[in-house]
């Protein structure tokens, strides 16, 4: 009969990552931590606990800002896929990026949303919470990630077109007087 200490040790064994999983997470964690800091938590608003990064500030640049932040997030997603993280984790990370980019298309509201949503910080927390063992990346993983990236770039491209159209209309409106 196992002692109480042995039972407790067995109960927490599932929380320990396999050596290969630790290595993969160790390779990705600095990238995702840096991205979360830079894009979502770089500056603290004085007198509050609220932090923000470059993502909402880049969003203020019509068209290019959202495209740039989406591209940066997509690079991290590709690195996660290359290291064989599970599709469900990649899907949740992709969804965070897509939500941020979709709402980011809406001028000003999208930027305010980015201050709150913080997709890169969410993805970092997902990576830190991930404990299931990974496997080598398969062709289906790549098709999934490529599909998500195509969707992401279509959304960002649509945002660029809408931003250019709105700016053009504003230019004509201001220039007409």
N, C-alpha and C positions, 0 to 999 in steps of 0.2 A: 504494500500500500504506500503510495507516494506521500511524502510529507507535505505540509502546507506550503513550504518554500518551493518545492518542486512543482506543485500544482500551479502556484502563482507564476513560476517561470514558464511553464507550458502555456498558460493563458496569454502571455504577452509575446510568445514566439512569433505569432502571425504578423506582428507589427514590424518585425525586423526585415528589412529589405534584403533580398539575395545580393551577393557581391556584385554581380554584373549590373543589377538594377541600381545599386548604389553608385556605381561608376557612371552609368548613363545619366542619372539624376545629377550627380556631381558635375558632369560636363555641362548640363543644361542650366543648372540653378544659377550660376553667376550671370549668364546671359539674360535670363528672365528677371532676376533680381535687379540688374542694372537697367533693363528696359522699364520695369515697373517704377523704379526710382526716377529715371530721366523723363519718362513720358507722363507719369501720373502723380508722383509724390515729391517732386524736386524742391518745391518752395512751400513753407508753411505760412498761412495767412496769420499775421500778427494778432495775438489775443484770442485765437481759436485753435482747435485741434485739426482744422481743415487744411489739407495739402493739395497742391496741384502741380502739374508738370508741363511739358512742352506740348502734349497732345491738344488740349483745348486752345492753347495759344497759336499753334500751327493752324488750327481750324479757322482762325480768324482771317487767314490768307485765302481769298476766294479760290476754290478749286484745288490749287496746289497743296494747301495745308493738309486737307483730308487725304489726298492722294499720298502725300509723304508719310503721314502717320500710319496709314493703311499698309503701305509698302514695308515700313519698318516692322510692324507687327507680323506681316506675312513672312518676312525673313526668319523670325523666331519660330513661327509655325513650321516652316520647312525644316529647320534644324531639329525640331521635336520629332517630326516624321522620319527624318534620316536616322534617328536613334531608336526607332521602333516603338515609340509610345503607343498605347492602345488607341484604336479608332475612336472609342467613346470619349477619351480624353482630348484627342485632336478635334473631335466634333464640338465638344463644349468650348474649347479654346477658339475654334473657328466661329462659333456662334457669337461669342463675346466680341470678336473683331467685326463681324458682319453687323451686329446690332449697333456698335459704335459708329461704323461707317455709314450705315443706312440713316440713322438719326442725324449724323453729322452733315448730311446733305442739306438739311434745312438750315438756312442762314440764322445765325444767332442762337436759336433754340438748340441746334445741334452742338454748338460750342458749350452752352450751359450744361447740356446733357453730358458732354465729355468730362466736365469738371466733376460731375457726380458719379458717372458710370465706371470710369477707370478700367477699361478692358485689359490693359497690360497687367495691372495689379491683380485683377481677378484671375488672369492666366497664371501668374506667379503663384497665387494661393492654390490653384488647381494642381500645379506641378508639385508643390510642397505636400499636398494632401495625397498625392498619388502613391499607392503602395503596392499595386499589383505587378507581378513580374511581366516584363515586356518580352517580345520575341523579335526575331529579325523582320525587317520591313518586307512586306510582300508587294506584288504588283498591284493588288487591290488597294493597299494603303496609298500607293502613289496616285492611283486613279482618283481616290477619294480626295486627297490633298490637292491635286491638280484641279479637280472639279470645284473645290471650295475656293481656290485661288482665282480661277476663271470667274466665278461668281463675284468674288471680292473686287476684281478689276473691272467687271462690268458695272458694278454698283459705283465704284469710284469714278469710272469713265462717265457714267450718267450724271454723277454729281458735278463733274467738270463741265459737261455740256450745259447743265441747268445753270450753274454759276456763270458761265460765259454768256448765256442767253440773258440772264437777269442783269448782269453788268452792262451788256450791250443795250438793253432796253433803258436802263438808267442813264446811260451815256446819251442816248438819243433824246430822252426826256429832258435832261439837263441842257444838252446842246441845242435843243429846239427853242429855248427861251433866249 
